[in-house]
């Protein structure tokens, strides 16, 4: 199966962003990952062993959960819709050419992010310890995101106006983004013993570095928004100066000053 088929599937799934441009990065992101996982499952069905099968199923489950969660939040959560309203207005005013550009970039990005698994399957490399290690890290990342969402939801239900600093939020302030980094680090590792040639290595590494940039940009955007909402709260000030923003045990407490990260 050609990598161009994977790219086409990624483009089709992420095209929901034409409804609202931020869906290129949210709902379309989840749908694209799920669709790519399904495409790999079908395209390489005859050669899949259990570890590769589990990797494809994990992509499908992760993408559907993420896309469904984000869609539900954006359509049903009144508080979040207030945050979203400016983006809705911006989406209506955005030229179609700009949306086309975002669509193409996102379609390519999601293909690059998943290409380590594609190349392992396309190159016919059997399962090995690196694939197993990558799978374990991917599962840890997905579980961390599920726990973080559940804990944040419980806290916000009790006190919608307060920031979350309990549970996994004591480890890092952006556990969801940490979970994403673990997921895609694991994906990169699944292909490290299966990549052939410079182009495959470049594609895999570029895909990982881009998603790292996206996650840190998301952390900066969240930090700026939380500073506006809770900046005068002494407890919040203590929290942000004692808990790392995204990497556990690394004393990086703020990324606001890094303007190369998109806010």
CORDAVEN-V356307 format. One record per helix or strand of 2 or more residues. SS is the DSSP state (H for helix, E for strand). FROM is the first residue (numbers start at 1). TO is the last residue. If there is no record, write none. Layout:
BEGIN
((SS FROM TO) (SS FROM TO))
END
This chain:
BEGIN
((H 3 18) (H 21 24) (H 27 43) (H 45 47) (H 50 76) (H 78 93) (H 96 123) (H 129 158) (H 167 170) (H 175 191) (H 197 230) (H 234 240))
END
